[in-house]
Amino acid sequence: FSAELCALPWLLPLVPMLFGAAILLLGKTEFSEGSHNAELSLETPKGGLMLLILLFFVVALRSFMGTTAAFSTGTLLSALPTVWAGFIPVLCLACGKAAGGFLADRFGRIPTAIASLGLCAILLFFPLHPIMALCALFLFNMSMPLTLFQSARLLRGAKGTAFGLLTAALFLGVVPFFLGVQIPASNILFGVLAAVSGVLLVIGLKKL
């Protein structure tokens, strides 16, 4: 892309939209007899579309907070070599996503959502010690496997599309950052957003 094109963030969604259109067209194509692809279906259970929208906003909020100073780790990481200062937050992020799946299987999706995002919201309401910031980052990302599982459950005939939809939500969450929008570093704001995300997730995980 040219520099002028890259300077227009609103054009970026066109690429995934084109891929989405191609997927829909392929879903209507008759494959050879040897193909075992299931027929594409975007149908959801009754009330499932609203739950899918809620999950979309949960992921967008997670992405949005991930691009702000919500999980600032302060002087703890600044004292480390650059490679470690970058590695430790990513490790907390990745381990949080993995832990969310394991704990959901063990204790249930809704209890895991309430515990993880509830504790995260409590931490974010107060000025964070760097270690607590890493804990909040870990807890916040535990919601990722929950949203993926439920979206695939709601779109049984289009599980790949469900994953792609939430990936689009990730992009939506970073748009303010690309546009240079200045977000005030407010502990109260971050705590409220985490709490709202938790409420939306619990509702979105409703069984149909």
Secondary structure, 3 states (H helix, E strand, C coil): CCHHHHCCHHHCCHHHHHHHHHHHHHHCCCCCCCCCCCCCCCCCCCCHHHHHHHHHHHHHHHHHHHCCHHHCCHHHHHCCCHHHHHHHHHHHHHHHHHHHHHHHHHHCHHHHHHHHHHHHHHHHCCCCCHHHHHHHHHHHCCHHHHHHHHHHHHCCCCHHHHHHHHHHHHHHHHHHHHCCCCCCCCHHHHHHHHHHHHHHHHHHCCCC
